[in-house]
Amino acid sequence: MSVTSSVAGVMGPERALHWLALCLVPGLGPQRIRALLKSYGAPEAVFRASPSELEAAGVPPGPARSIAGGCTFEDALWQHERVKAEGVALIGLRDPAYPELLRAIADPPVLLFAKGRLETLNSPMLAIVGTRRPTPYGRNVAERFAFDLARAGLTIVSGMARGVDTCAHQGALKAGGTTVAVFGAGLDHIYPAENRKLADQIAAQGLLVSEFPMGTPAHPQNFPIRNRIISGLSEGVLVVEGAQYSGSAITAKMGLEQQREVFAVPGNVTSKMSWGPNLLIKQGATLVQEAADVIEGLPKETRRRLAERRRAGEAAGMEEGGGNQGSLPLGPAAEIQEHLLKLLRPDHALHVDEILEKMENYSSSETLAALMELEVAGLIRQLPGRNFVKVW
């Protein structure tokens, strides 16, 4: 499905203007908008109401006059032009394309801005969240879980922040699966800026989503607000690493309030980045060590859908796109590669000088060549400062 057809198929221009204009009314707020939609059925009907009728429906005098006077249609027109220019679709709360799980939460977004493959919203999803400053262990775990779960047919949802979020999106993409990035800004504000290429990949292979209008910067207060969408879209929330009071802990709490399954990967008890998931496990979250643990903990209906997708060949197709990660490449350097894989660990980085010192039976050029081949194969990762870790 192309982005252009998605926009046309979800909401026509006139209807889009009314939705945008309603959401842009100052002082109205999502709760009152939902109440108005319940009373009037559609934004078009809301704008036909008189100020006195709107006040009788619970709208304060100021917003009531703004609605009756159509004061926000000029801003809505600008928004609509930005939406068209960026290839973004608008999905209203009452649209058939609006995801049912998200609609069922206590405070669903009134309007979603979405860019990419809209059919992704109909797939079973799982959120993977964690710290912006993960350890090498956390990076490897996030990417590996995302890779395996995407291959199993789940769409991976995260917030495209630095750290665990980025690793989760990358793992799903490497598996040839689908992933959803929920923004804490307008979809024309890529944050962080270094994830611009990642955002393009997600739009091509999955979906970018936001409830914030175009042009909205990435204000800090936006991110806790968007976290309810990450958990709301998902069947469950998997926490990899994070401090006790981190954003990932907030997302897990929201998941519990939304009656989602909460999973946590245990971590080193001496690391502050493990406090969040370890505490969640103490409080009753499901401890997971591999992707199968997550799938077993999902609702029965979700597991049935995943099985149907596999039978239909979708999971097999994703497997073909996932490459040969996890397989030792053959070649003249196979013996050196085996030694390197035994030497390197996923939870502790080794500097290249330390590696060369420990690989004293081989020349520096042979060892460096083997490191490069393993990195290309996706079996090890190079961190800043020429440090290396094993992937999983």
C-alpha positions in Angstrom: 0.0 0.0 0.0 1.5 3.3 -1.0 1.6 6.3 1.3 -0.5 8.3 -1.1 -3.3 5.7 -1.3 -3.1 5.3 2.5 -3.8 9.0 3.0 -6.7 9.1 0.5 -8.1 5.8 1.9 -8.2 6.9 5.6 -9.5 10.4 5.4 -10.5 12.8 2.7 -9.3 16.5 2.6 -12.5 18.1 3.9 -12.9 15.6 6.7 -9.2 15.9 7.5 -9.5 19.7 7.9 -12.4 19.3 10.4 -10.5 16.8 12.5 -7.4 19.0 12.5 -9.3 22.1 13.3 -11.1 20.4 16.2 -7.8 19.1 17.7 -6.2 22.6 17.4 -8.9 24.4 19.4 -7.0 26.1 22.3 -8.2 25.0 25.8 -10.3 22.1 24.5 -8.2 19.1 25.3 -8.5 15.4 24.3 -11.0 14.5 27.0 -13.5 17.2 26.0 -13.0 16.3 22.3 -13.8 12.7 23.0 -16.9 13.8 24.9 -18.0 16.0 21.9 -17.4 13.2 19.5 -19.6 10.9 21.6 -22.4 13.5 21.6 -22.1 14.8 18.0 -20.6 11.8 16.2 -18.2 13.6 14.0 -16.1 16.9 13.9 -18.2 18.3 11.1 -21.3 18.1 13.4 -19.4 19.8 16.3 -18.6 22.8 14.1 -22.2 23.2 13.2 -23.2 23.6 16.8 -23.8 27.0 18.4 -21.8 28.4 21.3 -24.7 27.9 23.7 -25.1 24.3 22.5 -21.4 23.6 23.0 -21.5 25.2 26.5 -24.4 23.0 27.4 -22.3 20.0 26.3 -19.6 21.0 28.8 -17.3 23.2 26.6 -15.9 26.3 28.3 -17.0 29.7 26.8 -13.6 30.5 25.1 -13.2 27.2 23.3 -17.0 27.2 22.4 -16.6 30.6 20.7 -13.4 29.3 18.9 -15.3 26.3 17.6 -18.4 28.2 16.5 -16.2 30.9 14.8 -14.0 28.3 13.0 -10.9 30.1 14.3 -8.6 27.1 13.9 -9.3 26.3 10.2 -6.4 28.5 9.0 -4.0 26.5 11.2 -5.7 23.3 10.1 -5.1 24.2 6.4 -1.3 24.7 7.2 -1.3 21.3 9.0 -3.0 19.6 6.1 -0.5 21.0 3.6 2.4 19.7 5.8 0.6 16.3 6.1 0.4 16.0 2.3 3.9 17.2 1.7 5.3 14.6 4.2 3.1 11.7 2.9 1.4 11.4 6.3 -2.0 9.8 6.9 -4.6 11.0 9.4 -6.5 8.4 11.4 -9.3 9.6 13.6 -10.5 7.9 16.8 -13.6 6.6 15.0 -11.9 5.5 11.8 -11.9 1.7 11.0 -8.1 1.9 10.6 -7.7 3.1 14.2 -6.1 0.2 16.2 -8.6 -1.5 18.5 -6.2 -2.0 21.4 -5.3 1.6 21.5 -8.9 2.8 21.2 -9.7 0.7 24.3 -7.3 2.5 26.7 -8.6 5.1 29.2 -7.2 8.1 27.3 -6.7 7.2 23.6 -5.3 9.9 21.2 -8.1 11.6 19.3 -6.1 11.8 16.1 -3.1 9.8 14.9 -0.5 11.1 12.4 0.9 8.0 10.6 3.5 7.5 7.9 4.4 4.2 6.3 2.5 0.9 6.0 -0.8 1.5 7.6 -1.6 -2.2 7.5 1.0 -2.6 10.3 -1.6 -1.3 12.7 -3.6 -4.6 12.2 -0.7 -6.8 13.3 0.0 -8.2 16.8 2.5 -5.8 18.5 5.0 -6.0 21.3 6.7 -3.0 22.9 10.4 -3.1 23.7 11.7 -0.2 25.9 14.7 0.6 28.0 17.3 3.2 28.8 18.9 5.7 26.5 22.3 4.7 27.9 22.4 0.9 27.8 25.3 -1.3 28.5 26.7 -3.5 25.7 24.7 -6.3 27.3 21.5 -4.2 27.0 22.1 -3.3 23.4 22.7 -6.9 22.4 19.7 -8.2 24.4 17.3 -5.5 22.9 18.4 -6.2 19.3 18.4 -10.0 19.7 14.9 -10.1 21.3 13.6 -7.7 18.7 15.1 -9.8 15.9 13.7 -13.1 17.2 10.3 -11.7 18.1 10.0 -10.0 14.7 10.8 -13.3 13.0 8.1 -14.9 15.0 5.6 -12.5 13.5 5.3 -9.7 16.1 5.6 -6.0 15.2 8.1 -4.3 17.5 6.9 -1.0 19.0 9.3 1.5 20.5 10.0 5.2 20.8 13.0 5.6 18.4 15.0 7.2 21.3 18.7 6.6 21.6 19.8 3.3 23.2 17.4 0.4 23.7 14.7 1.9 21.5 17.0 2.3 18.5 18.4 -1.3 19.0 14.9 -2.7 19.1 13.9 -1.0 15.8 17.2 -2.1 14.2 16.7 -5.7 15.4 13.2 -5.9 13.8 14.4 -4.4 10.6 17.4 -6.8 10.3 14.9 -9.7 10.7 12.9 -8.4 7.8 10.0 -7.8 10.2 7.9 -4.8 10.9 8.4 -2.1 13.5 6.4 1.0 14.8 8.2 4.1 16.1 6.0 6.4 18.3 7.2 10.0 18.3 7.2 12.5 21.1 7.1 15.3 18.4 5.5 16.0 15.1 6.4 13.4 12.3 8.4 16.2 10.6 10.7 16.5 13.6 13.0 13.5 13.7 14.4 13.1 17.2 17.2 12.4 17.8 18.6 13.8 14.5 21.0 10.9 14.0 18.0 8.5 13.6 16.8 10.2 10.4 18.0 7.3 8.3 16.4 4.8 10.7 13.1 6.8 10.5 13.2 6.4 6.7 13.8 2.7 7.0 10.9 2.3 9.5 8.6 4.3 7.2 9.4 1.9 4.4 9.2 -1.3 6.3 6.8 -0.4 9.2 5.2 2.8 10.5 5.9 6.1 12.2 3.2 7.3 14.5 2.5 10.5 16.6 -0.5 12.2 18.2 1.4 15.6 18.0 0.6 18.0 15.1 3.1 18.6 12.4 5.8 21.2 13.5 5.7 20.2 17.2 9.2 20.1 18.6 10.5 17.3 20.9 9.6 18.9 24.2 10.6 16.8 27.2 7.1 16.7 28.6 5.9 15.0 25.4 7.7 11.7 26.0 5.8 10.5 29.0 2.6 11.4 27.2 3.6 9.3 24.1 4.6 6.3 26.3 0.9 5.4 26.8 0.6 4.9 23.0 3.7 2.6 23.0 2.0 0.3 25.6 -1.5 1.0 24.3 -0.7 -0.4 20.8 1.0 -3.5 22.2 0.0 -6.8 23.6 2.8 -6.6 26.1 5.8 -4.5 27.2 9.3 -5.9 27.4 11.7 -3.9 29.5 15.4 -4.5 28.8 17.4 -2.0 30.9 16.5 1.1 32.8 16.8 2.9 36.1 14.2 2.5 38.8 12.3 5.8 37.8 13.1 5.8 34.1 10.9 6.3 31.1 10.8 2.6 30.6 9.4 2.1 34.1 6.7 4.6 33.3 5.8 2.7 30.1 5.7 -0.6 32.1 3.4 1.1 34.7 1.1 2.3 31.9 1.1 -1.2 30.4 -0.1 -2.6 33.7 -2.8 0.0 34.0 -3.9 -0.9 30.5 -3.9 -4.6 31.5 -1.0 -5.5 29.2 1.5 -8.3 29.9 4.8 -6.9 31.3 8.1 -8.8 30.7 11.6 -7.9 32.0 15.1 -9.2 31.1 17.1 -9.7 34.3 20.4 -7.8 34.6 23.5 -7.5 36.7 22.5 -6.6 40.3 25.5 -4.2 40.6 24.4 -2.1 37.6 22.0 0.8 38.0 20.7 0.1 34.6 19.3 -3.3 35.9 17.4 -1.8 38.8 14.3 -1.1 36.7 13.8 -4.6 35.2 14.9 -6.4 38.3 12.5 -4.5 40.4 9.7 -5.2 37.9 10.5 -8.9 38.3 10.3 -8.7 42.1 6.9 -7.0 41.6 5.5 -9.8 39.4 6.7 -9.1 35.9 7.5 -12.2 33.8 11.2 -12.9 33.8 12.3 -13.7 30.2 15.5 -15.2 28.9 14.6 -15.8 25.3 11.9 -14.8 22.8 9.9 -18.0 23.4 9.3 -16.9 27.0 7.7 -13.7 25.7 5.5 -15.5 23.2 4.3 -18.0 25.9 3.3 -15.1 28.1 1.1 -13.4 25.4 -2.7 -13.8 25.4 -4.0 -17.0 23.8 -5.7 -15.1 20.9 -2.3 -13.4 20.1 -0.5 -16.7 20.0 -3.2 -18.1 17.7 -2.8 -15.2 15.3 1.0 -15.7 15.3 0.5 -19.4 14.5 -1.9 -18.5 11.6 0.7 -16.0 10.2 3.3 -18.7 10.2 1.0 -21.1 8.5 0.3 -18.5 5.9 4.0 -18.1 5.2 4.5 -14.6 6.5 7.0 -15.6 9.1 8.8 -17.7 6.5 9.1 -14.6 4.3 10.5 -12.6 7.1 13.0 -15.4 7.8 14.3 -15.1 4.3 14.9 -11.4 4.8 16.7 -11.9 8.1 20.1 -13.0 6.6 22.3 -15.5 8.3 22.9 -13.8 11.6 24.0 -16.3 14.2 25.8 -18.5 11.6 29.6 -18.7 11.6 30.8 -17.8 8.1 33.1 -20.3 6.4 36.5 -19.4 5.1 40.2 -19.6 5.8 39.8 -17.5 8.9 37.2 -19.9 10.5 39.6 -21.1 13.2 40.5 -17.5 14.2 36.8 -16.5 14.2 35.9 -19.4 16.5 38.6 -18.3 19.0 37.3 -14.7 18.8 33.8 -15.8 19.5 34.9 -17.7 22.5 36.9 -14.7 23.7 34.3 -12.0 23.3 31.3 -11.7 25.6 27.9 -9.9 25.1 28.1 -8.2 28.5 31.7 -7.0 28.5 33.5 -5.0 25.8 37.2 -5.7 24.9 39.4 -3.1 23.4 41.1 -4.1 20.1 44.6 -3.9 21.8 43.4 -6.3 24.5 42.0 -8.7 21.8 45.3 -8.7 19.9 47.2 -9.4 23.0 45.0 -12.4 23.9 45.2 -13.7 20.3 49.0 -14.0 20.5 49.0 -17.2 18.4 47.8 -15.2 15.3 49.1 -12.2 13.5 47.5 -8.8 14.0 46.4 -8.7 10.4 44.7 -12.1 10.6 42.9 -11.1 13.8 41.8 -7.8 12.5 40.5 -9.4 9.3 38.6 -12.0 11.3 37.1 -9.2 13.4 35.9 -7.4 10.3 34.3 -10.6 8.9 32.5 -11.4 12.2 31.2 -7.8 12.3 29.9 -8.0 8.7 28.2 -11.3 9.6 26.4 -9.6 12.5 28.0 -11.9 15.1 30.0 -9.1 16.9 29.6 -5.4 17.2 32.2 -2.6 17.3 31.5 0.0 20.0 33.0 3.5 20.1 36.7 3.6 20.9 37.4 0.3 19.0 35.8 -1.9 21.6 34.1 -5.1 20.6 31.3 -7.2 22.1 29.7 -10.5 21.0 26.1 -10.2 19.8 24.1 -12.4 22.1 
